[in-house]
């Protein structure tokens, strides 16, 4: 079985739990192990929260989930101001921000980030299941 979902959401804080619930439901239907579910929920929360906080100029954003029995692929895309993925450094231990991309990289696989000034950003990550 495979599920593909595409969500167009307003760039507001209330969209983040909506995305998380949709992902959790899809993973539960496919009986994905709890550890992988938790990793993906954290990663997608961070990706969507970054859009809400930092994608100036965008009114909406898009989340694409492709979930199968052994693999999940997620794209989070916005049309905001963009950012330089190379300029985002690791957050210090006392920092309350800047950890999102590091968490996504730590919890996901095949993480790719692409951003174009004034055209938006894409964060792509995947996870394979046992």
Backbone as CSV, one residue per row, in Angstrom:
resi,resn,N_x,N_y,N_z,CA_x,CA_y,CA_z,C_x,C_y,C_z
1,UNK,0.841,-1.170,0.000,0.000,0.000,0.000,0.886,1.234,0.000
2,UNK,0.389,2.288,-0.609,1.115,3.554,-0.681,0.104,4.692,-0.575
3,UNK,0.505,5.755,0.127,-0.321,6.949,0.235,0.484,8.153,-0.198
4,UNK,-0.136,8.985,-0.999,0.481,10.239,-1.390,-0.496,11.355,-1.054
5,UNK,-0.008,12.335,-0.303,-0.837,13.467,0.105,-0.131,14.755,-0.281
6,UNK,-0.881,15.704,-0.760,-0.350,17.030,-1.040,-1.238,18.028,-0.331
7,UNK,-0.652,18.807,0.544,-1.396,19.775,1.338,-0.931,21.182,1.010
8,UNK,-1.862,22.068,0.708,-1.575,23.490,0.562,-2.147,24.162,1.794
9,UNK,-1.278,24.806,2.557,-1.662,25.307,3.870,-1.335,26.779,4.033
10,UNK,-2.101,27.474,4.867,-1.730,28.856,5.171,-0.456,28.882,6.008
11,UNK,0.369,29.880,5.806,1.612,30.014,6.569,1.278,30.617,7.935
12,UNK,0.773,29.741,8.808,0.424,30.139,10.173,0.676,28.959,11.106
13,UNK,0.861,29.273,12.363,1.247,28.260,13.351,0.263,27.098,13.420
14,UNK,-1.016,27.328,13.219,-2.013,26.266,13.294,-1.869,25.201,12.223
15,UNK,-1.142,25.491,11.165,-0.929,24.507,10.107,0.020,23.394,10.536
16,UNK,0.924,23.694,11.454,1.942,22.714,11.853,1.316,21.476,12.503
17,UNK,0.436,21.611,13.506,-0.166,20.397,14.067,-1.061,19.654,13.072
18,UNK,-1.649,20.367,12.117,-2.454,19.718,11.083,-1.591,18.773,10.252
19,UNK,-0.421,19.258,9.835,0.497,18.427,9.051,0.953,17.227,9.875
20,UNK,1.277,17.468,11.127,1.754,16.386,12.005,0.679,15.308,12.165
21,UNK,-0.571,15.704,12.343,-1.664,14.723,12.472,-1.862,13.925,11.195
22,UNK,-1.773,14.589,10.045,-1.921,13.880,8.764,-0.814,12.840,8.599
23,UNK,0.415,13.233,8.916,1.537,12.302,8.820,1.348,11.141,9.780
24,UNK,1.003,11.439,11.021,0.816,10.388,12.026,-0.263,9.402,11.585
25,UNK,-1.349,9.896,11.021,-2.428,9.015,10.551,-1.958,8.112,9.419
26,UNK,-1.250,8.680,8.459,-0.760,7.880,7.323,0.216,6.812,7.803
27,UNK,1.117,7.163,8.716,2.094,6.205,9.222,1.424,5.107,10.047
28,UNK,0.395,5.465,10.796,-0.315,4.473,11.601,-1.056,3.467,10.717
29,UNK,-1.704,3.957,9.661,-2.422,3.067,8.748,-1.466,2.050,8.137
30,UNK,-0.253,2.487,7.837,0.727,1.594,7.229,1.549,0.836,8.272
31,UNK,1.196,0.990,9.537,1.818,0.273,10.656,3.338,0.460,10.699
32,UNK,3.750,1.716,10.518,5.168,2.061,10.609,5.570,2.038,12.081
33,UNK,6.787,1.549,12.354,7.240,1.432,13.743,7.259,2.789,14.438
34,UNK,7.037,2.762,15.745,6.871,3.982,16.540,8.117,4.880,16.502
35,UNK,9.300,4.309,16.506,10.517,5.110,16.462,10.615,5.933,15.185
36,UNK,10.297,5.322,14.069,10.314,6.037,12.789,9.223,7.100,12.748
37,UNK,8.054,6.774,13.298,6.974,7.758,13.378,7.433,8.989,14.150
38,UNK,8.048,8.770,15.310,8.502,9.877,16.149,9.536,10.725,15.420
39,UNK,10.514,10.075,14.771,11.542,10.803,14.032,10.919,11.682,12.943
40,UNK,9.994,11.118,12.185,9.380,11.868,11.100,8.495,12.995,11.615
41,UNK,7.798,12.770,12.717,6.967,13.837,13.292,7.821,15.018,13.736
42,UNK,8.952,14.745,14.360,9.843,15.822,14.787,10.391,16.556,13.559
43,UNK,10.850,15.812,12.566,11.440,16.424,11.375,10.429,17.276,10.615
44,UNK,9.217,16.773,10.432,8.225,17.550,9.682,7.765,18.764,10.484
45,UNK,7.707,18.624,11.798,7.360,19.765,12.650,8.410,20.865,12.499
46,UNK,9.672,20.485,12.510,10.751,21.465,12.361,10.707,22.130,10.989
47,UNK,10.514,21.343,9.940,10.478,21.896,8.582,9.320,22.887,8.423
48,UNK,8.146,22.513,8.902,6.979,23.392,8.774,7.105,24.616,9.679
49,UNK,7.628,24.432,10.868,7.824,25.564,11.780,8.795,26.576,11.189
50,UNK,9.835,26.090,10.512,10.776,26.996,9.856,10.084,27.839,8.790
51,UNK,9.189,27.235,8.032,8.451,27.988,7.026,7.600,29.060,7.706
52,UNK,6.872,28.667,8.741,5.991,29.616,9.433,6.800,30.792,9.978
53,UNK,7.960,30.512,10.555,8.776,31.560,11.169,9.593,32.379,10.180
54,UNK,10.080,31.751,9.117,11.117,32.408,8.320,10.787,32.667,6.855
55,UNK,9.710,32.151,6.327,9.428,32.282,4.891,8.689,33.582,4.593
56,UNK,9.342,34.696,4.916,8.743,36.001,4.658,8.332,36.141,3.209
57,UNK,7.176,36.743,2.987,6.671,36.941,1.639,5.746,35.846,1.156
58,UNK,5.719,34.711,1.824,4.836,33.608,1.422,3.566,33.625,2.264
59,UNK,2.439,33.470,1.628,1.177,33.385,2.353,0.791,31.937,2.639
60,UNK,1.277,31.026,1.803,0.957,29.610,1.952,2.239,28.787,1.796
61,UNK,2.122,27.500,2.096,3.211,26.568,1.827,2.621,25.215,1.493
62,UNK,3.439,24.362,0.909,2.986,23.065,0.435,3.780,21.954,1.110
63,UNK,3.073,20.911,1.500,3.706,19.720,2.058,3.258,18.533,1.217
64,UNK,4.230,17.756,0.735,3.933,16.536,-0.015,4.478,15.354,0.771
65,UNK,3.600,14.411,1.069,3.967,13.180,1.776,3.784,12.017,0.817
66,UNK,4.785,11.185,0.728,4.681,9.957,-0.048,5.101,8.838,0.902
67,UNK,4.124,8.086,1.376,4.366,7.085,2.411,4.029,5.706,1.875
68,UNK,4.994,4.807,1.969,4.795,3.412,1.587,5.161,2.540,2.786
69,UNK,5.060,1.249,2.636,5.288,0.343,3.753,6.715,0.379,4.281
70,UNK,7.687,0.706,3.435,9.090,0.670,3.870,9.823,1.987,3.704
71,UNK,9.096,3.044,3.298,9.793,4.292,2.990,8.823,5.468,3.032
72,UNK,9.332,6.617,3.462,8.553,7.848,3.444,9.417,8.958,2.858
73,UNK,8.825,9.766,2.013,9.495,10.907,1.411,8.643,12.143,1.691
74,UNK,9.283,13.224,2.125,8.567,14.440,2.488,9.223,15.641,1.823
75,UNK,8.396,16.495,1.221,8.833,17.777,0.680,8.040,18.878,1.360
76,UNK,8.732,19.899,1.822,8.094,21.096,2.372,8.603,22.256,1.528
77,UNK,7.671,22.943,0.859,8.038,23.961,-0.126,7.290,25.261,0.176
78,UNK,7.994,26.377,0.016,7.361,27.683,0.183,7.803,28.612,-0.941
79,UNK,7.151,29.744,-1.052,7.498,30.738,-2.063,7.994,32.017,-1.397
80,UNK,8.632,31.861,-0.249,9.111,33.016,0.516,10.414,33.577,-0.007
81,UNK,11.072,34.335,0.866,12.294,35.063,0.508,13.494,34.160,0.263
82,UNK,13.459,32.940,0.751,14.578,32.026,0.578,15.627,32.207,1.657
83,UNK,16.601,31.302,1.674,17.693,31.347,2.641,18.899,30.655,2.029
84,UNK,20.043,30.834,2.650,21.265,30.178,2.198,21.508,28.969,3.082
85,UNK,21.241,27.749,2.605,21.412,26.561,3.451,22.831,26.405,3.989
86,UNK,23.821,26.897,3.243,25.211,26.787,3.687,25.518,27.752,4.827
87,UNK,24.750,28.842,4.920,25.003,29.849,5.951,24.363,29.489,7.287
88,UNK,23.493,28.496,7.296,22.838,28.095,8.531,23.784,27.172,9.279
89,UNK,24.347,27.690,10.352,25.309,26.909,11.125,24.631,26.174,12.259
90,UNK,25.370,25.334,12.949,24.805,24.617,14.085,24.489,25.581,15.223
91,UNK,23.407,25.313,15.894,23.005,26.137,17.029,23.848,25.776,18.236
92,UNK,24.118,26.761,19.036,24.849,26.507,20.277,23.959,25.823,21.287
93,UNK,24.537,25.265,22.351,23.744,24.525,23.326,22.699,25.375,24.045
94,UNK,22.932,26.673,24.157,21.981,27.530,24.864,20.975,28.174,23.913
95,UNK,21.136,27.968,22.618,20.288,28.602,21.628,18.893,27.975,21.621
96,UNK,17.888,28.841,21.532,16.507,28.370,21.439,16.056,28.247,19.989
97,UNK,16.883,28.690,19.061,16.517,28.574,17.651,17.721,28.079,16.864
98,UNK,17.481,27.703,15.617,18.559,27.253,14.755,18.817,25.763,14.796
99,UNK,18.018,25.028,15.546,18.234,23.581,15.651,17.428,22.779,14.641
100,UNK,16.450,23.401,14.006,15.532,22.676,13.136,16.197,21.932,12.002
101,UNK,17.052,22.604,11.253,17.705,21.948,10.121,18.648,20.848,10.587
102,UNK,19.320,21.079,11.716,20.206,20.041,12.261,19.398,18.811,12.674
103,UNK,18.228,19.016,13.273,17.368,17.889,13.651,16.874,17.126,12.428
104,UNK,16.473,17.854,11.406,16.005,17.204,10.179,17.116,16.343,9.592
105,UNK,18.330,16.885,9.559,19.469,16.120,9.035,19.764,14.899,9.892
106,UNK,19.614,15.028,11.204,19.917,13.916,12.107,18.851,12.821,12.049
107,UNK,17.600,13.201,11.852,16.497,12.237,11.911,16.090,11.691,10.545
108,UNK,16.438,12.402,9.489,16.037,11.992,8.146,17.192,11.410,7.368
109,UNK,16.876,10.965,6.186,17.857,10.435,5.240,17.713,11.220,3.946
110,UNK,18.777,11.255,3.162,18.743,11.915,1.861,18.150,13.328,1.973
111,UNK,18.628,14.066,2.960,18.134,15.426,3.202,18.731,16.362,2.163
112,UNK,17.846,17.114,1.512,18.288,18.113,0.531,17.545,19.408,0.798
113,UNK,18.268,20.487,0.665,17.670,21.809,0.811,18.033,22.630,-0.414
114,UNK,17.047,23.302,-0.938,17.284,24.172,-2.081,16.513,25.462,-1.838
115,UNK,17.168,26.573,-2.091,16.520,27.855,-1.901,17.006,28.838,-2.947
116,UNK,16.089,29.635,-3.438,16.401,30.672,-4.407,15.882,31.993,-3.854
117,UNK,16.746,33.004,-3.770,16.292,34.286,-3.233,15.032,34.783,-3.940
118,UNK,14.061,35.211,-3.134,12.781,35.755,-3.587,11.924,34.773,-4.375
119,UNK,12.307,33.466,-4.391,11.525,32.469,-5.124,11.100,31.303,-4.250
120,UNK,11.695,31.197,-3.064,11.251,30.159,-2.161,12.275,29.089,-1.865
121,UNK,11.831,28.135,-1.066,12.712,27.085,-0.567,12.017,25.734,-0.606
122,UNK,12.851,24.706,-0.667,12.371,23.318,-0.601,13.274,22.573,0.375
123,UNK,12.644,21.879,1.300,13.361,20.945,2.157,12.788,19.565,1.870
124,UNK,13.656,18.655,1.480,13.269,17.279,1.154,14.006,16.351,2.108
125,UNK,13.276,15.386,2.648,13.937,14.353,3.458,13.142,13.068,3.353
126,UNK,13.819,11.974,3.677,13.231,10.641,3.558,13.543,9.843,4.809
127,UNK,12.866,8.719,4.934,13.132,7.786,6.028,12.762,6.398,5.538
128,UNK,13.669,5.454,5.748,13.388,4.053,5.447,12.994,3.346,6.730
129,UNK,12.100,2.370,6.617,11.603,1.654,7.777,12.144,0.224,7.758
130,UNK,12.228,-0.357,8.930,12.683,-1.757,9.053,11.666,-2.691,8.437
